[in-house]
């Protein structure tokens, strides 16, 4: 099937899997795929795309439609923030306070506010990045978000363990949803802004939606395996 057919099939699947009132947002993960393929998805109606390498993103962005919402979803080095700050719609992979400070600094230079998600380490694999749940709790309870006037914290992101054990994946997603709900009750949280839970990829998005995902990051089911 082509990209358009893949998108239509996936959108129908997302609609069937949704368990809450708001539709789940689809981030089409276009890393390692060409601008031509991205344009095919765009022409099929997709507007939200995710990239995980700065060099690849800044090469693609100028050659594609201006109304694309680019989400950065990979590990981001502080010295690379300046290259995407002028146009990135959201950075989903904020995993340190140091990175948050740099995003705030570069956003201020661009006279804009950048939306971010805090990446939380929920998997059993040490190779995964992110804040611990306790670090997230401390971050908000100590009022640290007030330091970042040019950053809008919109929720949490996480990646489950790479495993065929469905119950492990479900438990990790459920734990992150519980943390998301817990943080949403804190006085420092603006619930109208803190509303995104980005969990679920091509192999586990249905489980993620059942556990409360508002945003799924899917690449191979749209563009094929590279």
HELIX and SHEET records of a PDB file:
HELIX    1   1 UNK A    3  UNK A   17  1                                  15    
HELIX    2   2 UNK A   35  UNK A   43  1                                   9    
HELIX    3   3 UNK A   54  UNK A   61  1                                   8    
HELIX    4   4 UNK A   78  UNK A   80  5                                   3    
HELIX    5   5 UNK A   81  UNK A   84  1                                   4    
HELIX    6   6 UNK A   97  UNK A  109  1                                  13    
HELIX    7   7 UNK A  133  UNK A  141  1                                   9    
HELIX    8   8 UNK A  144  UNK A  147  5                                   4    
HELIX    9   9 UNK A  166  UNK A  184  1                                  19    
HELIX   10  10 UNK A  205  UNK A  210  1                                   6    
HELIX   11  11 UNK A  220  UNK A  223  1                                   4    
SHEET    1   A 8 UNK A 196  UNK A 198  0                                        
SHEET    2   A 8 UNK A 151  UNK A 157  1                                        
SHEET    3   A 8 UNK A 114  UNK A 119  1                                        
SHEET    4   A 8 UNK A  90  UNK A  94  1                                        
SHEET    5   A 8 UNK A  69  UNK A  72  1                                        
SHEET    6   A 8 UNK A  48  UNK A  51  1                                        
SHEET    7   A 8 UNK A  25  UNK A  29  1                                        
SHEET    8   A 8 UNK A 215  UNK A 218  1                                        
END                                                                             
